Amino acid sequence: MATVGIISIGEMGLGIGQLLKAQGFRVVTNATDRSERTKSRARSAQIELLPTDTDLVQECEYILSIVPPRDALSTAQRIFTAAQASGKKTPLYYLDLNAISPRTARQTETLFEANPNLKLVDGGIIGGVPYPKALVEDGGVEWHCPSLIVSGPYYLPNPKLINILNIHHLNKTVGAATGLKMCFAITTKGFVSLAIESFTTAHKLGILSDLQTYLGKYNPATLKLAESGLVTMPPKAYRWIHEMLEVAETLADDGGFDRELFQGVAEVYRVVAEDSDLGLEKPGARVRGKTVQDVVERLSQGMEAKKLKVEESK
């Protein structure tokens, strides 16, 4: 069975690692520069910890990069450097599954051109973290898995891996998969940012319950999406700042629109992550922002405290 490396073991990386382990794949990572919490998470899932990126490159046939968007290019550079140092002569498929713009994907493509054994697979993840759903008749376990959309000239040579990870190869163009991920995020994370602004402003005006009442009456689907987005986004907001900047670049480079709209969306998530204590939230260890009311109250308090601090510094 193939060896698959995952960088890094966050919420999504852990879920995919557990899925692959359950299907018999060997899963490894290099968590040397990561927290003890991350290392413990990997060990609990029986994901092997390797000491260096060079070891990772040598041991793997596939590496999945699942990192915060701001770290996508530097992670690709790490693997490129390790591959050059290792002298690896067999193909290494590098699935860049990060929420980045087509421009960033093309930068990685240019970087990898210097090593013909590094095969870039442009990609993105649409959907939630894998988890076991139910037992099936043969005694196995059925898993929920998100869609892994990929593109580029290289096709994965492992049918089992393709099937397990629900991989759909769009076309041979690097940037197609990342572009689809960006366009999808516009309608999801972009919407959540509007809900954050709408519900928080309504709270400050004292009309939040009225807003919810009228949304429930005239657009219940929107209310459901908004409330779900508000309570699930706090631990992810820090990641979404740079993702929204990548969306802005995509809209400008590939859509011909101005950057300003999604630069503003990025600022919404920056306020959540940096100006309120909602930014302290961690997946699987939620304390704050578990209700709509708590989200808007904490965000309002954080914004007011930041405003007072700025005024005092003048």
C-alpha positions in Angstrom: 0.0 0.0 0.0 1.2 3.5 -0.8 2.7 5.9 1.7 0.9 9.2 1.9 2.4 12.3 3.6 0.1 15.0 5.0 1.2 18.5 5.9 -0.2 19.5 8.3 -2.3 17.6 10.9 -5.0 20.2 11.5 -8.7 19.4 11.6 -8.9 18.5 7.9 -5.5 16.9 7.7 -6.3 14.7 10.7 -9.6 13.6 9.2 -8.1 12.7 5.9 -5.3 10.9 7.7 -7.7 8.8 9.7 -9.7 7.9 6.6 -6.6 6.8 4.8 -5.4 4.8 7.8 -8.8 3.1 8.0 -8.3 2.0 4.3 -4.9 0.5 4.9 -2.6 3.3 3.7 0.5 4.3 5.6 0.2 7.9 6.6 3.2 10.0 7.7 3.9 13.6 8.5 6.7 15.9 9.7 5.5 17.8 12.7 8.9 18.9 14.0 7.9 22.6 14.0 4.3 22.0 15.2 2.8 22.2 18.7 2.7 19.3 21.1 -1.0 19.3 20.6 -0.6 18.6 16.9 1.9 15.9 17.5 -0.3 14.2 20.1 -3.2 14.4 17.6 -1.1 12.7 15.0 0.0 10.0 17.3 -3.6 9.3 18.5 -4.5 8.6 14.9 -1.4 6.4 14.4 0.1 8.8 11.9 3.8 8.4 11.9 6.0 11.3 12.8 9.1 11.7 10.6 12.0 13.9 11.7 12.6 16.0 8.6 11.0 17.0 5.2 13.8 15.0 3.5 12.6 11.9 5.3 9.0 12.8 4.2 10.0 13.1 0.6 12.0 9.9 0.6 9.2 7.8 2.3 6.2 9.1 0.3 4.7 8.5 -3.1 2.1 11.2 -2.4 2.1 14.4 -0.3 -1.1 16.3 0.6 -0.5 19.9 1.5 -3.4 21.1 3.7 -2.1 24.2 5.5 -3.4 27.7 6.1 -3.5 29.6 2.7 -0.8 32.0 3.8 1.6 29.0 4.2 0.8 27.3 0.9 3.7 28.6 -1.1 6.3 28.3 1.6 5.2 24.7 2.2 5.7 23.9 -1.5 9.1 25.6 -1.2 9.9 23.3 1.7 9.1 20.2 -0.2 10.9 21.4 -3.3 14.0 22.0 -1.2 13.8 18.6 0.5 13.3 16.9 -2.9 16.4 18.6 -4.3 18.4 17.6 -1.3 17.1 14.0 -1.2 18.0 13.2 -4.8 14.8 11.2 -5.0 14.5 9.6 -8.5 11.0 8.3 -8.4 7.8 10.4 -8.9 6.4 12.3 -6.0 2.9 13.6 -6.5 2.3 16.8 -4.5 -1.4 17.5 -4.1 -1.7 21.2 -3.2 -5.1 21.2 -1.7 -5.0 24.7 -0.2 -7.4 27.5 -0.6 -5.3 29.6 -2.9 -5.7 31.6 -6.1 -4.8 30.2 -9.5 -1.9 32.7 -9.6 -0.4 31.1 -6.4 -0.9 27.7 -7.9 1.0 28.8 -11.1 3.8 30.0 -8.9 4.2 26.6 -7.4 4.0 25.1 -10.9 6.9 27.3 -12.0 8.9 26.3 -8.8 8.5 22.6 -9.4 9.6 22.8 -13.1 13.2 22.5 -11.9 12.6 19.0 -10.6 10.9 16.6 -13.1 10.2 14.1 -10.4 7.9 16.5 -8.5 4.5 16.2 -10.0 2.2 19.1 -9.0 -1.5 18.3 -8.7 -3.5 21.5 -8.4 -6.3 20.9 -6.0 -8.9 22.1 -3.5 -11.3 20.6 -0.9 -15.0 21.2 -1.0 -17.0 19.9 1.9 -16.4 19.0 5.6 -13.9 16.9 7.5 -14.1 13.1 6.8 -15.7 11.0 9.5 -17.0 7.4 9.8 -20.8 7.3 9.1 -21.9 3.7 9.6 -21.0 0.0 9.5 -21.6 -1.7 6.2 -22.6 -5.3 5.4 -19.1 -6.7 5.0 -18.1 -5.4 8.5 -16.3 -2.3 7.2 -17.1 1.3 7.9 -18.6 3.8 5.5 -17.0 7.2 5.6 -18.2 10.7 4.7 -15.5 12.3 2.5 -15.5 15.8 1.0 -14.8 16.3 -2.7 -11.2 16.7 -3.6 -11.1 18.6 -6.9 -7.9 18.5 -8.8 -6.5 19.6 -12.2 -3.2 19.8 -14.1 -1.3 17.6 -16.5 -0.6 14.8 -14.0 -3.1 12.1 -13.2 -2.7 10.1 -10.0 -1.7 6.5 -10.8 -3.5 5.0 -7.8 -7.2 4.1 -8.4 -7.8 3.2 -4.8 -6.5 6.5 -3.5 -8.7 8.3 -6.1 -11.8 6.5 -5.0 -11.2 6.8 -1.3 -10.5 10.5 -1.4 -13.4 11.2 -3.8 -11.0 12.8 -6.3 -12.4 14.5 -9.4 -9.9 15.6 -12.0 -11.3 18.6 -13.8 -8.9 19.2 -16.7 -5.2 19.5 -17.5 -4.8 23.2 -16.5 -3.0 24.2 -13.3 -5.3 26.8 -11.7 -8.6 25.3 -12.7 -9.1 23.4 -9.4 -8.0 26.3 -7.2 -10.2 28.6 -9.3 -13.2 26.4 -8.6 -12.4 26.4 -4.9 -12.1 30.2 -4.9 -15.4 30.6 -6.8 -17.1 28.2 -4.4 -15.8 30.1 -1.4 -17.2 33.4 -2.7 -20.7 32.0 -2.2 -20.0 30.3 1.2 -17.4 32.2 3.2 -18.4 35.4 1.4 -22.0 34.9 2.5 -20.9 34.2 6.1 -19.0 37.5 6.2 -22.2 39.3 5.2 -24.1 37.4 8.0 -21.4 38.5 10.5 -21.9 42.2 9.5 -25.7 42.0 9.3 -26.3 40.1 12.6 -23.7 42.1 14.6 -25.1 45.5 13.3 -28.6 44.3 14.1 -27.4 43.4 17.6 -26.0 46.8 18.1 -29.2 48.4 17.0 -31.3 46.2 19.3 -33.2 44.5 16.5 -31.4 41.1 16.1 -34.4 39.1 17.2 -36.6 41.0 14.7 -34.1 40.3 11.9 -34.2 36.6 12.7 -38.0 36.7 12.8 -38.3 38.3 9.4 -35.6 36.1 7.8 -37.4 33.1 9.3 -40.7 34.3 7.8 -39.5 35.3 4.3 -36.2 33.4 3.8 -35.8 30.6 6.2 -33.0 28.9 4.2 -30.9 32.1 4.5 -31.6 32.3 8.2 -30.4 28.7 8.7 -27.2 29.2 6.6 -26.5 32.5 8.4 -26.9 31.1 11.9 -24.9 28.0 11.1 -22.1 30.0 9.6 -21.9 32.4 12.5 -21.4 29.7 15.2 -19.0 27.5 13.2 -16.7 30.1 11.8 -14.8 31.4 14.9 -12.0 28.8 15.0 -11.6 29.1 11.2 -11.6 32.8 10.9 -7.8 33.2 11.1 -7.4 30.8 8.1 -10.0 32.6 6.1 -8.3 36.0 6.2 -5.7 35.0 3.7 -8.1 32.8 1.8 -10.3 35.9 1.1 -7.3 37.8 -0.1 -6.6 34.9 -2.5 -10.2 35.2 -3.6 -9.6 38.9 -4.2 -6.6 38.1 -6.4 -8.7 35.5 -8.3 -11.5 38.0 -9.0 -9.0 40.5 -10.2 -6.6 38.3 -12.2 -9.1 35.9 -13.7 -12.5 37.6 -13.4 -11.5 41.2 -14.2 -13.1 42.6 -11.0 -11.7 44.9 -8.4 -10.0 43.5 -5.3 -11.6 45.7 -2.8 -14.8 43.7 -2.2 -13.0 40.6 -0.9 -10.3 42.6 0.7 -13.1 43.9 2.8 -14.3 40.4 3.5 -10.8 39.5 4.6 -11.0 42.4 7.0 -14.2 41.1 8.5 -12.5 37.8 9.4 -9.4 39.7 10.7 -11.7 41.5 13.1 -13.1 38.2 14.3 -9.7 36.6 14.7 -7.7 39.5 16.1 -10.0 42.0 17.6 -12.2 39.6 19.6 -11.7 36.6 21.9 -13.5 34.5 19.3 -10.1 34.3 17.7 -9.0 32.1 20.6 -11.3 29.3 19.6 -9.9 25.9 18.5 -11.6 23.1 16.6 -12.8 20.4 18.9 -12.3 22.5 22.0 -15.0 25.2 21.6 -15.7 27.6 24.5 -16.9 30.8 23.0 -19.3 31.7 20.2 -21.4 28.6 20.3 -24.6 30.6 19.9 -25.5 33.4 17.6 -26.1 35.7 20.5 -22.6 35.0 22.0 -20.9 35.5 18.7 -22.4 39.0 18.1 -21.9 40.0 21.7 -18.3 39.0 21.8 -17.6 40.6 18.5 -19.3 43.8 19.5 -17.3 43.9 22.7 -14.0 43.3 20.9 -14.7 46.0 18.3 -15.6 48.5 21.0 -12.5 47.7 23.0 -10.3 48.1 19.9 -12.0 51.4 19.1 -11.4 52.8 22.6 -7.7 51.6 22.5 -7.2 53.4 19.2 -8.8 56.6 20.5 -6.7 56.5 23.7 -3.5 56.2 21.7 -4.1 59.4 19.8 
